[in-house]
Amino acid sequence: MTERIEFQGKPITEDEFIHYLTIVEKHADEDVTFFEILCAMAFLGFNEKKADINLIEVGLGYIFDATRTIENPLITVICPISLEHRNFLGPELKDVVRNKVSDISKKTNIIISKQDPTTLKYIDEYLSKNPSKKFYLSEEFNIHIEDNKIIYQDNDCLLDIDQPKHFPKFQLSNLACAIQAAKLISNTPLDATKISSSIFAVEMPARFQKINDPKLLEYVNVETTLYVCGSHNPQSAKATREALEDLNTKKPVFMVFAMNKSKDLKEYLKQFSSITTELLAVQLRDGFYSTDEIIQTCDELGMKARPAAKNNAISPIMQISIACPDSLILVCGSFELCGSLLQLSSKQ
């Protein structure tokens, strides 16, 4: 839980978590949500620490989100948007986009990441009367890989950045937006060497993360490769599938899978129908698809699937590793499922 709030790249301590929670609870009414409490704790901590820059991720949509208390942020980044959280933001893609971008501050800098054409049309429509300066990926700035280097370019900047060995291509757009944001913040030219060092040092839990933690690897055969990825919508499913394909592995691919009912189950799983050997279905808790619903959807897609022995992440991983040691296991569909595995790591 402490990883939800970080200071200078490190999660807050348990003592700090309890300190902020105790203060916030004194002022919270009975209708306050879990995320609203976390936001209030983070804002309190940021104020105490006197941070130079606060990086805040919106929770759900934006119009009614707790992070809207920041009225005029220096920068607003619109990450790739797809059809998700339909019961809260939908039912249609245009509704999701409206919830996410229509009420963005008119006194900010807006960075727009890569979007599919329909989504971009809706974004442009909702931002048409917003006077904030806009920076579009593939227009005002670009990024690509060339000769094992990451090349970032805009109107007055060209950066040649070292590429880590396992750098998923879907992270390119995120990196480009981060560099563009850093340019807007910084008063000095960006240093490609420092950016390279940062990329190699950064940890991205459950973002197509290869598990190298010794404690977690105790649960699998030495020949088993284990990845966790919290992707949970069709767009991120496509990115995850492409990252898997880029590995060029000859190992059979198994999925350990759970998904919240607010997501589009069939559209997500469709991306993996041709590359997955078998899926083990988990119903993590109430509000998640049942194992029967997951298996039925897999049947419709021609995917082999069965229930996990237990409704958690670790049991099906052990099942697969025992039955097929030389395999690649992908835990996906839910950050909560991935987190239940990562909390067993030696870093916790």
Backbone hydrogen bonds, N-H to C=O, Kabsch-Sander energy under -0.5 kcal/mol:
donor,donor_aa,acceptor,acceptor_aa,energy
4,R,1,M,-1.8
5,I,2,T,-1.4
7,F,10,K,-2.6
10,K,7,F,-1.5
12,I,2,T,-1.0
12,I,5,I,-2.3
17,F,13,T,-2.4
18,I,14,E,-2.5
19,H,15,D,-2.2
20,Y,16,E,-2.6
21,L,17,F,-2.5
22,T,18,I,-2.5
23,I,19,H,-1.6
24,V,20,Y,-2.5
25,E,21,L,-2.7
26,K,22,T,-1.0
27,H,23,I,-0.6
27,H,24,V,-1.5
28,A,24,V,-0.8
32,V,29,D,-1.4
37,I,33,T,-1.9
38,L,34,F,-2.1
39,C,35,F,-2.6
40,A,36,E,-2.3
41,M,37,I,-2.4
42,A,38,L,-2.6
43,F,39,C,-2.9
44,L,40,A,-2.1
45,G,41,M,-2.4
46,F,42,A,-3.0
47,N,43,F,-2.0
48,E,44,L,-2.1
49,K,45,G,-2.6
50,K,46,F,-1.1
51,A,46,F,-1.3
55,L,53,I,-0.5
56,I,54,N,-0.6
62,Y,99,N,-0.7
63,I,99,N,-1.7
65,D,62,Y,-1.5
68,R,65,D,-1.7
69,T,66,A,-1.4
70,I,67,T,-1.8
71,E,69,T,-1.1
76,T,109,N,-3.2
78,I,76,T,-0.5
78,I,111,I,-3.4
79,C,77,V,-0.8
84,E,82,S,-0.8
85,H,262,S,-0.6
86,R,262,S,-1.1
88,F,85,H,-1.5
89,L,85,H,-3.7
90,G,85,H,-0.7
90,G,86,R,-1.0
95,D,92,E,-0.5
96,V,92,E,-1.8
97,V,93,L,-2.6
98,R,94,K,-2.4
99,N,95,D,-2.3
100,K,96,V,-1.5
101,V,97,V,-2.6
102,S,97,V,-0.5
102,S,98,R,-1.7
104,I,101,V,-1.4
109,N,74,L,-0.8
110,I,133,K,-3.0
111,I,76,T,-2.8
111,I,109,N,-0.6
112,I,110,I,-0.5
112,I,135,F,-2.9
113,S,78,I,-2.7
113,S,111,I,-0.6
120,L,116,D,-2.6
121,K,117,P,-2.0
122,Y,118,T,-1.8
123,I,119,T,-2.5
124,D,120,L,-2.7
125,E,121,K,-1.9
126,Y,122,Y,-2.4
127,L,123,I,-2.0
128,S,124,D,-0.6
128,S,125,E,-0.7
130,N,127,L,-1.8
133,K,108,T,-0.7
135,F,110,I,-2.8
137,L,112,I,-2.6
138,S,141,F,-3.4
139,E,136,Y,-1.9
140,E,136,Y,-1.7
141,F,136,Y,-1.3
142,N,153,Q,-2.9
144,H,151,I,-1.8
146,E,149,K,-2.9
149,K,146,E,-1.0
150,I,161,I,-3.3
151,I,144,H,-3.4
151,I,149,K,-0.6
152,Y,150,I,-0.6
152,Y,159,L,-2.2
153,Q,142,N,-2.4
154,D,157,C,-2.4
155,N,140,E,-0.7
157,C,154,D,-0.7
159,L,152,Y,-2.9
161,I,150,I,-3.0
161,I,159,L,-0.7
163,Q,148,N,-1.0
167,F,165,K,-0.7
171,Q,168,P,-1.8
172,L,169,K,-1.9
174,N,170,F,-0.6
175,L,171,Q,-2.6
176,A,172,L,-2.7
177,C,173,S,-2.1
178,A,174,N,-2.1
179,I,175,L,-2.6
180,Q,176,A,-2.4
181,A,177,C,-2.4
182,A,178,A,-2.4
183,K,179,I,-2.2
184,L,180,Q,-1.7
185,I,181,A,-1.7
186,S,182,A,-2.9
192,A,190,L,-0.6
195,I,191,D,-2.1
196,S,192,A,-2.5
197,S,193,T,-2.3
198,S,194,K,-2.2
199,I,195,I,-2.3
200,F,196,S,-2.1
201,A,197,S,-1.6
202,V,198,S,-2.0
207,R,204,M,-1.8
208,F,206,A,-0.5
209,Q,228,V,-2.8
210,K,208,F,-0.5
211,I,226,L,-3.0
212,N,210,K,-0.6
217,L,213,D,-2.2
218,E,214,P,-0.7
218,E,215,K,-0.5
219,Y,216,L,-1.6
220,V,217,L,-1.1
224,T,221,N,-1.7
225,T,327,S,-2.7
227,Y,329,I,-2.9
228,V,209,Q,-2.1
229,C,331,V,-2.9
230,G,206,A,-3.5
237,A,233,N,-2.4
238,K,234,P,-2.1
239,A,235,Q,-1.7
240,T,236,S,-2.3
241,R,237,A,-2.8
242,E,238,K,-2.3
243,A,239,A,-2.0
244,L,240,T,-2.2
245,E,241,R,-2.5
246,D,242,E,-2.1
247,L,243,A,-0.7
247,L,244,L,-1.0
248,N,245,E,-1.3
249,T,244,L,-0.6
254,F,252,P,-0.5
254,F,328,L,-2.9
255,M,278,E,-2.2
256,V,330,L,-2.6
257,F,255,M,-0.6
257,F,280,L,-2.4
258,A,332,C,-1.4
261,K,287,G,-2.9
263,K,260,N,-1.9
265,L,263,K,-1.1
268,Y,264,D,-1.7
269,L,265,L,-2.5
270,K,266,K,-2.1
271,Q,267,E,-0.5
271,Q,268,Y,-1.3
272,F,269,L,-2.0
273,S,270,K,-1.0
275,I,272,F,-1.0
276,T,272,F,-1.5
277,T,253,V,-3.2
278,E,253,V,-1.0
279,L,304,K,-1.9
280,L,255,M,-3.3
281,A,279,L,-0.6
281,A,306,R,-2.6
282,V,257,F,-2.6
284,L,282,V,-0.8
288,F,285,R,-1.6
289,Y,259,M,-2.8
294,I,290,S,-2.1
295,I,291,T,-2.6
296,Q,292,D,-2.6
297,T,293,E,-2.0
298,C,294,I,-2.3
299,D,295,I,-2.5
300,E,296,Q,-2.0
301,L,297,T,-1.3
302,G,298,C,-0.6
302,G,299,D,-1.1
303,M,298,C,-3.2
306,R,279,L,-2.0
308,A,281,A,-2.7
312,N,310,K,-2.1
317,I,313,A,-1.3
318,M,314,I,-2.1
319,Q,315,S,-2.3
320,I,316,P,-2.5
321,S,317,I,-2.4
322,I,318,M,-2.0
323,A,319,Q,-2.1
324,C,320,I,-3.3
327,S,325,P,-1.8
328,L,252,P,-2.7
329,I,225,T,-3.1
329,I,327,S,-0.5
330,L,254,F,-3.0
331,V,227,Y,-2.6
331,V,329,I,-0.5
332,C,256,V,-2.3
332,C,330,L,-0.6
333,G,229,C,-0.6
333,G,231,S,-1.3
338,C,334,S,-2.1
339,G,335,F,-3.0
340,S,336,E,-1.8
341,L,337,L,-0.9
341,L,338,C,-0.7
342,L,338,C,-2.6
343,Q,339,G,-2.0
344,L,341,L,-1.9
345,S,342,L,-1.9
348,Q,345,S,-1.4
